Amino acid sequence: MSATSSIVEAERCQYRSCMRGRLPANVILRPADLAILERVFAQVIPEHDTHPGELAMLLVRLFQDGITDEHELLTAAEKWSR
């Protein structure tokens, strides 16, 4: 299992145990960071039947965990939404 797959699976488990729609209070994203996250979000949502809030939280957490490359985020989000 790759590191990205492990993080995605951990995020699934962690998400189930937290409240929907809540992000950690320490989320700090710059405009350029948000632009990357928005592009990935926009690519994944139309292709997969997934809850937008869950996907948004996953992307933010992956980004905070150091996955900041757009392609890597897209790959992780697509794996998660399957």
N, C-alpha and C positions, 0 to 999 in steps of 0.2 A: 504494500500500500504506500503510495507516495505521500510526501509531507502535506501537499495540498489536499489530498483525499482525506487524510487524517484530520486536518483542520476543519474541513467541510462536515465530516461526520460529528466531530466534537461540537460544532456550531449547531447542528440539528438537535443534538441532545441538550445542549445548553439552552437553546431557544425554547424547547418544550417546557423547561423548568422555570422560565421567567415570564413576566407579563407581556402580552402582545402590545406592540406599539411603544415600548419603552426602550430607550437607548441610555447607555451609561452617561452620567452627568459630565464626564470628562472628555466627551467627544469634541475634538478641535480639528476642523478641516478647513483648509485654505480653498479659495475659489478654484484653483487648478485641480485640487483633489476632488472637489465636488464635480467638476467637469468630467473627470475620468469615471467616477462612479455613475454619473448620469448616463454616459455613453454605454457603459456595460449594462446598466439597468434597462435602457431602451432597447438593447439588442436581445436581452433574455426574455423580457415580459411577453412580447408578441409570439414567441416561439414555444412557450411552455405555459401550462396551466398551473400557475403558482400564485400565492398570495403576495401582493406587492409589498406589504409591510414586512413580511418575513424576508423577502429578497433584499430589501433595503437594509435591514438590520444585518443580514449576513455580509453584504458587501462592505458596510462600514466596519464591522468587526474584522473581516479579513484584511482590510486596508490597515487598520490599527495594529494587526498582528504582523505587519510587514509585507503583505502581498500588495504591492503598489503598482505593479506592471499591469497594464490594461488587458493584455492577452491572458495573463495568468488569472486575473480576476474573472474574466469571461469563462475560461475553462472551469474554474472552481464553481462558478454560479451555474453553469450548464450541468455539471455533475450533480450538484445539489438539487436541482429542479427536476431531475429524472425520477 
